[in-house]
Amino acid sequence: MRNENENVNERVQRMTLGDVEVIRIVEWHEPFLPVSEFLPDVGAEVWRDNEHWLAPDHWMPDSDRTVIALQSWVLRSAGRTILVDTGAGNGRDRPGMAPYFHQRQGDFLGLLARAGIRPEDVDVVVNTHLHVDHVGWNTVAANGDTGGGANGDTGAGGGTGGEWVPTFPNAQYLIPAADDFHYGPDNAYGNGAQEVDRLIYEDSIAPVHRAGQALLWDGLHRVDEHLTLESAPGHTPGSSVLRLASGSDRAVFVGDLLHSPVQILDHCRNSSSCLAPGQAAASRLRVLGRAADERELLVPAHFGGAGALEVRRRGEGFALGAWATAGPR
């Protein structure tokens, strides 16, 4: 992976939508899994035919790997600071997920600091769903062990055998109820399909509950006058999107509803991590259709490059519109 000290200014970017400031925090933007493993429903010809715009931000032709970003979004809205998804965290035991997530040591809190955001400044944390790369910085080690950020930041991590506590002490954590049930002890940590699901819940979700900072929601949840959470199940039972409406500007933060722009070209193509593929495709169709009709800026969790774009209808499907522009801090 690229040295995380590189291109710091490109990793903290800002734009304004209506009365809401949007800050993009990019931990890394790198080649990920092979396309046949990550997006098995997408044929090789789709990648080849669109190489001129997919490479290098979304696909590496030489290695045939997808390219994604591990990133979060901070919204300053209605006088509050809202953090959308919290990355993978540091010092987590994630067997089978090396090199991306197992015992990761990154610079997330350092990047937040460069954006002028301290942990105590965050008022709301939104977990769009409860996968490994969306909840990791929900918590830090209670003993204050240094996570070893790339710049020597004091982002706590480690936690081997220790106690985890909420990273953001003043924040309310908005957690989809369906995911909390599915991945929590009541459903035996995803029916015990993957041991890592138990580890993720125990170090990144359960401590938030114990601290009394979790709010479970389902269906629709109003965050403030500009922001609304909506269920969009399929990728996980509780997958959600966050809609922004301020003045004439519209946006929708879609989490893992899409992992690659090729899924805009064909909404039926799921990632290998979608638990209910048919339901995920239906949610994708609904959200893409509304984004196109209402001119919402589409903001997926993992798109590289500009990270967000407009969507247009094309016949019975969709086409890519203009990519967003955001400047460094």
HUDA-V250170 format. One record per backbone hydrogen bond with DSSP energy under -0.5 kcal/mol. NH is the residue of the N-H (numbers start at 1). CO is the residue of the C=O. If there is no record, write none. Layout:
BEGIN
nh=NH co=CO
nh=NH co=CO
END
This chain:
BEGIN
nh=6 co=3
nh=8 co=5
nh=10 co=7
nh=11 co=7
nh=11 co=8
nh=12 co=8
nh=12 co=9
nh=13 co=24
nh=14 co=327
nh=15 co=22
nh=17 co=20
nh=18 co=16
nh=20 co=17
nh=21 co=19
nh=21 co=76
nh=22 co=15
nh=23 co=74
nh=24 co=13
nh=25 co=23
nh=25 co=72
nh=26 co=11
nh=26 co=24
nh=27 co=25
nh=27 co=70
nh=28 co=70
nh=30 co=68
nh=32 co=66
nh=35 co=64
nh=37 co=34
nh=38 co=34
nh=39 co=35
nh=41 co=270
nh=42 co=39
nh=43 co=41
nh=46 co=43
nh=47 co=43
nh=48 co=44
nh=49 co=45
nh=50 co=46
nh=51 co=48
nh=53 co=50
nh=54 co=50
nh=55 co=51
nh=58 co=54
nh=59 co=54
nh=60 co=65
nh=61 co=59
nh=64 co=60
nh=65 co=60
nh=66 co=33
nh=67 co=58
nh=68 co=30
nh=69 co=302
nh=70 co=28
nh=71 co=69
nh=72 co=25
nh=73 co=84
nh=74 co=23
nh=75 co=82
nh=76 co=21
nh=77 co=75
nh=77 co=80
nh=80 co=77
nh=82 co=75
nh=82 co=80
nh=83 co=124
nh=84 co=73
nh=84 co=82
nh=85 co=83
nh=85 co=126
nh=86 co=134
nh=91 co=104
nh=94 co=92
nh=97 co=94
nh=100 co=97
nh=101 co=97
nh=102 co=97
nh=103 co=92
nh=104 co=101
nh=111 co=107
nh=112 co=108
nh=113 co=109
nh=114 co=110
nh=115 co=111
nh=116 co=113
nh=117 co=112
nh=118 co=116
nh=121 co=118
nh=122 co=118
nh=122 co=119
nh=123 co=81
nh=124 co=81
nh=125 co=172
nh=126 co=83
nh=127 co=125
nh=127 co=174
nh=128 co=126
nh=134 co=131
nh=135 co=131
nh=135 co=132
nh=136 co=87
nh=136 co=132
nh=137 co=86
nh=138 co=135
nh=139 co=136
nh=140 co=165
nh=142 co=163
nh=144 co=141
nh=147 co=155
nh=149 co=153
nh=152 co=149
nh=156 co=154
nh=157 co=145
nh=159 co=157
nh=161 co=159
nh=162 co=159
nh=165 co=140
nh=167 co=138
nh=168 co=138
nh=169 co=167
nh=171 co=168
nh=172 co=123
nh=173 co=171
nh=173 co=213
nh=174 co=125
nh=174 co=172
nh=175 co=173
nh=175 co=215
nh=176 co=127
nh=177 co=217
nh=180 co=176
nh=181 co=177
nh=182 co=178
nh=183 co=179
nh=184 co=180
nh=187 co=181
nh=187 co=184
nh=188 co=185
nh=189 co=184
nh=190 co=182
nh=191 co=187
nh=192 co=188
nh=192 co=189
nh=193 co=190
nh=197 co=194
nh=198 co=194
nh=198 co=195
nh=199 co=195
nh=200 co=196
nh=201 co=197
nh=202 co=198
nh=203 co=199
nh=204 co=200
nh=205 co=201
nh=206 co=201
nh=208 co=205
nh=209 co=205
nh=210 co=206
nh=211 co=207
nh=212 co=209
nh=213 co=208
nh=214 co=208
nh=215 co=173
nh=217 co=175
nh=220 co=218
nh=221 co=229
nh=223 co=221
nh=223 co=227
nh=224 co=227
nh=228 co=243
nh=229 co=221
nh=230 co=241
nh=231 co=219
nh=232 co=239
nh=234 co=236
nh=239 co=236
nh=240 co=128
nh=241 co=230
nh=242 co=253
nh=243 co=228
nh=243 co=241
nh=244 co=251
nh=245 co=226
nh=246 co=249
nh=249 co=246
nh=251 co=244
nh=252 co=297
nh=253 co=242
nh=254 co=252
nh=254 co=299
nh=255 co=299
nh=257 co=254
nh=258 co=255
nh=263 co=260
nh=264 co=261
nh=265 co=261
nh=266 co=262
nh=269 co=266
nh=270 co=268
nh=272 co=38
nh=274 co=271
nh=275 co=235
nh=275 co=273
nh=276 co=234
nh=280 co=276
nh=281 co=277
nh=282 co=278
nh=283 co=279
nh=284 co=280
nh=285 co=281
nh=286 co=282
nh=287 co=283
nh=288 co=284
nh=289 co=285
nh=290 co=286
nh=291 co=287
nh=292 co=288
nh=293 co=289
nh=294 co=290
nh=295 co=291
nh=296 co=291
nh=297 co=250
nh=298 co=309
nh=299 co=252
nh=299 co=297
nh=300 co=298
nh=301 co=255
nh=307 co=304
nh=309 co=298
nh=310 co=322
nh=312 co=319
nh=314 co=317
nh=317 co=314
nh=319 co=312
nh=321 co=310
nh=324 co=308
nh=327 co=14
nh=329 co=12
END
